[in-house]
Amino acid sequence: MKLLAQDGHNAGQKISTALSAGVLNGVIVSAKCHEKSKVADFISENLEINNAIVLYDPEFYASALPDADNLGKLETHDYFKSGLTKADLSPKGVTDLTTKTLTAQQSYGLDMLISPSVIIEGFNSFSSAQAYSFYLSSIDICDDAENKLILTIPATQSSFSKKDEIEGFLNELTKLDVKGFYLIVDRSSAYSSIWSSPAELAGQLLLVNVLTAAGYEVYQGYTDASGLLSLAVGATGIATGWYKNLRLFKHTRYYASSGGNTPKERYFSTKLLNFIAVEDELNPIVALNLQNQVLSGVEDDEELIQNIDDPSGDKIKQLKITGLQCELLSMN
């Protein structure tokens, strides 16, 4: 079982420090956050730390999103083309785009290559057929696919509510000679928790369990504490990050934000396996003297409680990293 960093903005030394400390086993590199000219250096730096697992997410699935306008550094990469056309999704187009995507990763000296795909809006939908065409093309193009190729499954959360469609998709996937799969759940809401959707969580775990039981490696990206369940049913590794959008994937991350309220400060409780809002949830718990039922038992808990009446203050902001460290340690 491996714990990886989900790369994102403002990484600084977070990833390299955690790899050096042995808290993390690897990283999933974000193409959106790194210019083409700087990817190789970032990857080589992390590969040298404790034999880290380094996967490169080309984020090709964003290219199929209409009018996406928050693509970061994606457009600096040769394989990325915003706004796919019918010609791009023709057999020749798929082959050309797949070749560019895999060739870029090969140039970085990676042991595993992640395939292009589109976001799957149902496992028996036209989008799943499009994704499968990228899978077949990747297998044809990749040398030694059985030992190198990781196929991307970026699927909407609602897709996991239909067990019969999942099983049909799995029947096709388990025919493929590849090393494994990279699973991303496109959440129905940026604020949703998978805990509130037990049927969809069960479908997600079914997919992970069947694929790993069939001998594939499975890496799940953008996870919160629910990733622990994926590890429990066999996942090779899960990835998480320091921002909420690195723990909960939503395709709207590729669209410019119209603004909104300031995010609430949150605390990670290992007892609840969830983040709770300091002001709206933890504060009332403390007022009832029930904090021992939710606190994670880390050294900064006492200081957190002492500053609980100022949830937006600098001290709370400093302490919230303790929650993330606690989450990482509990996953590890």
C-alpha positions as CSV (number, residue, x, y, z in Angstrom):
1,M,0.0,0.0,0.0
2,K,1.5,3.3,-1.1
3,L,0.6,6.9,-0.3
4,L,1.4,9.5,-2.9
5,A,1.2,13.3,-3.1
6,Q,-1.3,14.7,-5.5
7,D,0.8,17.5,-7.0
8,G,-0.7,20.9,-7.2
9,H,-0.1,24.7,-6.9
10,N,2.2,26.1,-4.2
11,A,3.9,22.7,-3.7
12,G,7.2,24.4,-2.7
13,Q,9.2,21.9,-0.7
14,K,6.1,20.0,0.7
15,I,6.5,17.0,-1.6
16,S,10.3,16.6,-1.4
17,T,10.2,17.1,2.4
18,A,7.5,14.4,2.9
19,L,9.4,12.0,0.6
20,S,12.6,12.5,2.5
21,A,10.8,11.9,5.8
22,G,9.3,8.7,4.5
23,V,5.8,10.0,5.0
24,L,5.1,9.7,1.3
25,N,6.0,6.9,-1.2
26,G,5.7,9.0,-4.3
27,V,4.0,11.7,-6.3
28,I,1.5,12.1,-9.1
29,V,2.8,15.0,-11.1
30,S,0.3,17.6,-12.4
31,A,0.8,18.7,-16.0
32,K,-1.4,21.7,-15.3
33,C,1.1,23.0,-12.7
34,H,4.3,22.6,-14.7
35,E,5.5,24.1,-17.9
36,K,6.8,21.6,-20.4
37,S,10.3,23.0,-20.1
38,K,10.3,22.4,-16.3
39,V,8.7,19.0,-16.0
40,A,11.8,16.9,-16.5
41,D,13.7,18.6,-13.7
42,F,10.8,18.3,-11.3
43,I,10.5,14.6,-12.0
44,S,14.2,13.9,-11.8
45,E,14.5,15.7,-8.5
46,N,11.7,13.6,-6.9
47,L,12.9,10.3,-8.5
48,E,16.1,10.6,-6.6
49,I,14.4,10.7,-3.2
50,N,14.0,7.3,-1.5
51,N,13.2,5.4,-4.7
52,A,10.0,7.4,-5.0
53,I,7.1,6.3,-7.3
54,V,6.6,9.1,-9.8
55,L,3.6,9.1,-12.1
56,Y,2.9,11.9,-14.6
57,D,-0.8,12.8,-15.0
58,P,-1.0,14.3,-18.5
59,E,-4.5,15.6,-17.6
60,F,-5.5,14.9,-21.2
61,Y,-9.1,14.4,-20.1
62,A,-9.3,18.2,-19.7
63,S,-8.9,18.6,-23.5
64,A,-12.4,17.3,-24.1
65,L,-14.1,19.9,-21.8
66,P,-15.8,22.6,-23.9
67,D,-14.6,26.2,-23.5
68,A,-12.3,25.3,-20.6
69,D,-10.4,28.5,-19.6
70,N,-8.4,27.6,-16.6
71,L,-5.9,25.2,-18.1
72,G,-2.7,26.5,-16.3
73,K,0.4,25.2,-18.0
74,L,-1.4,22.4,-20.0
75,E,-1.3,24.3,-23.2
76,T,2.5,24.4,-23.1
77,H,2.6,20.6,-23.7
78,D,2.7,19.4,-27.2
79,Y,0.1,16.6,-26.7
80,F,-2.6,18.8,-25.3
81,K,-5.2,20.3,-27.5
82,S,-8.1,22.3,-26.0
83,G,-11.5,21.5,-27.4
84,L,-11.3,18.1,-29.1
85,T,-13.1,17.9,-32.4
86,K,-14.7,14.9,-34.2
87,A,-11.5,14.6,-36.3
88,D,-9.4,14.4,-33.1
89,L,-11.6,11.5,-31.9
90,S,-11.3,9.6,-35.2
91,P,-9.0,6.5,-35.3
92,K,-6.2,8.6,-36.8
93,G,-6.8,11.4,-34.4
94,V,-6.8,9.1,-31.4
95,T,-3.6,7.5,-32.6
96,D,-1.8,10.8,-33.1
97,L,-2.8,12.2,-29.7
98,T,-2.0,9.0,-27.9
99,T,1.4,8.9,-29.5
100,K,2.2,12.5,-28.4
101,T,1.0,11.9,-24.9
102,L,3.0,8.7,-24.3
103,T,6.1,10.0,-26.1
104,A,6.2,13.0,-23.8
105,Q,6.3,10.8,-20.8
106,Q,8.9,8.5,-22.2
107,S,11.2,11.5,-22.6
108,Y,11.0,12.0,-18.8
109,G,12.5,8.6,-18.1
110,L,9.4,7.3,-16.2
111,D,9.0,3.6,-15.4
112,M,5.2,3.8,-15.8
113,L,3.2,5.8,-18.5
114,I,-0.3,7.1,-18.0
115,S,-2.7,6.9,-21.0
116,P,-4.8,9.7,-22.3
117,S,-8.6,9.4,-21.8
118,V,-11.8,11.4,-21.7
119,I,-14.1,11.8,-18.7
120,I,-16.4,8.9,-18.5
121,E,-20.0,9.9,-17.8
122,G,-21.4,6.4,-17.5
123,F,-19.8,3.0,-17.9
124,N,-22.2,2.2,-20.7
125,S,-22.1,5.6,-22.4
126,F,-20.5,6.9,-25.6
127,S,-17.8,8.5,-23.5
128,S,-16.8,5.1,-22.1
129,A,-16.4,3.9,-25.7
130,Q,-14.2,6.9,-26.5
131,A,-12.1,6.2,-23.4
132,Y,-11.7,2.6,-24.5
133,S,-10.5,3.7,-27.9
134,F,-7.7,5.6,-26.2
135,Y,-6.9,2.5,-24.1
136,L,-6.5,0.3,-27.2
137,S,-4.5,2.9,-29.0
138,S,-2.2,3.2,-25.9
139,I,-1.6,-0.5,-25.8
140,D,-0.7,-0.6,-29.5
141,I,1.7,2.3,-29.1
142,C,3.4,1.5,-25.8
143,D,6.3,-0.8,-25.8
144,D,5.9,-3.4,-23.1
145,A,2.4,-2.2,-22.1
146,E,2.0,-5.1,-19.7
147,N,4.8,-3.7,-17.5
148,K,4.6,0.0,-18.1
149,L,1.2,1.2,-19.1
150,I,-1.4,2.7,-16.7
151,L,-4.8,3.3,-18.2
152,T,-6.7,6.4,-16.9
153,I,-10.3,6.0,-15.7
154,P,-11.6,9.5,-15.0
155,A,-15.3,8.8,-14.2
156,T,-18.1,10.9,-12.8
157,Q,-19.3,10.0,-9.3
158,S,-22.8,9.1,-10.5
159,S,-21.2,6.5,-12.8
160,F,-20.5,4.3,-9.8
161,S,-24.2,4.0,-8.8
162,K,-25.0,1.4,-11.6
163,K,-23.5,-1.9,-10.6
164,D,-24.4,-3.7,-13.9
165,E,-22.7,-1.1,-16.0
166,I,-19.6,-1.2,-13.8
167,E,-19.5,-5.0,-14.2
168,G,-19.8,-4.7,-18.0
169,F,-17.0,-2.2,-18.1
170,L,-14.8,-4.4,-15.9
171,N,-15.4,-7.4,-18.2
172,E,-13.8,-5.3,-21.0
173,L,-11.0,-3.9,-18.9
174,T,-9.9,-7.3,-17.6
175,K,-9.2,-8.4,-21.1
176,L,-6.4,-5.8,-21.5
177,D,-2.7,-6.6,-21.1
178,V,-1.5,-3.5,-19.1
179,K,0.2,-2.9,-15.8
180,G,-2.7,-1.1,-14.2
181,F,-5.1,1.7,-13.9
182,Y,-5.3,5.3,-12.6
183,L,-8.7,6.1,-11.1
184,I,-10.1,9.6,-10.7
185,V,-13.7,10.2,-9.4
186,D,-15.2,13.4,-10.8
187,R,-17.3,14.5,-7.8
188,S,-20.8,15.7,-8.3
189,S,-20.0,18.7,-6.1
190,A,-16.8,20.3,-5.0
191,Y,-18.2,20.0,-1.5
192,S,-19.5,16.5,-1.6
193,S,-18.2,13.7,0.5
194,I,-18.1,10.2,-0.8
195,W,-19.3,9.1,2.7
196,S,-22.7,10.6,1.9
197,S,-23.1,8.4,-1.2
198,P,-22.8,4.8,0.0
199,A,-24.0,3.2,-3.3
200,E,-21.4,5.2,-5.3
201,L,-18.7,4.4,-2.8
202,A,-19.6,0.7,-3.1
203,G,-19.3,0.9,-6.9
204,Q,-15.9,2.6,-6.7
205,L,-14.6,-0.1,-4.3
206,L,-16.0,-2.8,-6.5
207,L,-14.0,-1.5,-9.5
208,V,-10.8,-1.3,-7.4
209,N,-11.2,-4.7,-5.9
210,V,-12.0,-6.5,-9.1
211,L,-9.1,-4.9,-11.0
212,T,-6.5,-5.6,-8.2
213,A,-7.9,-9.2,-7.8
214,A,-7.2,-9.6,-11.5
215,G,-3.6,-8.8,-11.0
216,Y,-3.5,-5.1,-12.0
217,E,-2.0,-2.2,-10.0
218,V,-4.6,0.4,-9.2
219,Y,-3.7,4.0,-8.2
220,Q,-6.5,6.3,-7.1
221,G,-6.0,10.0,-7.3
222,Y,-7.5,12.9,-5.5
223,T,-8.6,11.0,-2.4
224,D,-9.5,12.0,1.1
225,A,-9.8,9.6,4.0
226,S,-12.2,7.5,2.0
227,G,-9.1,6.4,0.1
228,L,-8.3,4.2,3.1
229,L,-11.2,2.0,2.0
230,S,-9.7,1.7,-1.5
231,L,-6.4,0.5,0.1
232,A,-8.4,-1.9,2.2
233,V,-9.9,-3.6,-0.9
234,G,-6.6,-3.8,-2.7
235,A,-5.5,-0.5,-4.2
236,T,-1.8,-0.3,-4.8
237,G,-1.7,3.4,-3.9
238,I,-3.7,6.5,-3.3
239,A,-2.9,10.2,-3.7
240,T,-3.9,13.2,-1.7
241,G,-2.9,16.8,-1.3
242,W,-2.8,19.9,0.8
243,Y,-5.7,21.7,-0.8
244,K,-9.3,20.5,-0.9
245,N,-9.2,20.4,-4.7
246,L,-6.3,17.9,-4.5
247,R,-8.4,15.6,-2.3
248,L,-11.7,16.0,-4.2
249,F,-11.6,16.1,-8.0
250,K,-14.1,18.2,-9.9
251,H,-13.8,18.9,-13.6
252,T,-14.8,22.6,-13.0
253,R,-11.2,23.0,-11.8
254,Y,-10.4,23.7,-15.5
255,Y,-12.8,26.6,-15.6
256,A,-12.1,30.1,-14.1
257,S,-13.7,30.7,-10.8
258,S,-16.3,33.4,-10.5
259,G,-15.2,34.0,-6.9
260,G,-17.2,33.1,-3.8
261,N,-16.9,33.0,-0.1
262,T,-13.6,32.5,1.7
263,P,-13.0,28.8,2.4
264,K,-13.7,27.8,5.9
265,E,-10.8,26.5,8.1
266,R,-11.1,22.8,8.6
267,Y,-9.6,20.2,10.9
268,F,-9.0,16.6,10.0
269,S,-10.3,14.1,12.6
270,T,-8.9,10.6,12.5
271,K,-11.8,9.5,14.6
272,L,-14.3,10.7,12.1
273,L,-12.1,10.1,9.1
274,N,-13.3,13.4,7.8
275,F,-12.5,17.2,7.7
276,I,-14.8,19.3,10.0
277,A,-15.3,23.0,9.9
278,V,-13.6,24.7,12.8
279,E,-16.2,27.4,13.4
280,D,-19.4,25.6,12.5
281,E,-18.7,22.1,13.7
282,L,-15.6,21.8,16.0
283,N,-16.4,25.0,18.0
284,P,-19.9,23.7,19.1
285,I,-18.3,20.3,20.0
286,V,-15.8,22.0,22.2
287,A,-18.6,24.1,23.8
288,L,-20.2,20.8,24.8
289,N,-16.9,19.4,26.1
290,L,-17.0,16.6,23.6
291,Q,-13.8,17.4,21.8
292,N,-12.0,14.2,22.9
293,Q,-14.5,12.3,20.7
294,V,-13.2,14.0,17.6
295,L,-9.7,15.3,18.2
296,S,-6.9,13.3,16.5
297,G,-4.6,13.3,19.5
298,V,-1.7,15.3,18.0
299,E,0.5,17.7,19.9
300,D,-1.1,20.9,18.6
301,D,-4.6,20.0,19.6
302,E,-4.4,21.9,22.9
303,E,-3.3,25.0,21.2
304,L,-6.1,24.6,18.6
305,I,-8.7,24.5,21.4
306,Q,-7.2,27.5,23.1
307,N,-7.7,29.5,19.8
308,I,-11.0,28.0,18.8
309,D,-12.9,31.3,19.2
310,D,-10.8,32.8,16.3
311,P,-11.3,30.3,13.5
312,S,-10.0,32.7,10.8
313,G,-6.9,33.7,12.8
314,D,-3.3,33.1,11.9
315,K,-2.9,30.5,14.7
316,I,-5.7,28.3,13.3
317,K,-4.2,28.6,9.8
318,Q,-0.9,27.5,11.2
319,L,-2.4,24.6,13.1
320,K,-4.5,23.2,10.2
321,I,-1.4,21.7,8.6
322,T,-1.3,19.4,11.7
323,G,-4.6,17.9,10.5
324,L,-3.2,17.2,7.0
325,Q,-0.1,15.6,8.6
326,C,-2.4,13.5,10.7
327,E,-4.4,12.4,7.7
328,L,-1.2,11.4,5.9
329,L,0.1,9.5,8.9
330,S,-3.2,7.7,9.4
331,M,-3.2,6.7,5.7
332,N,0.3,5.5,5.9
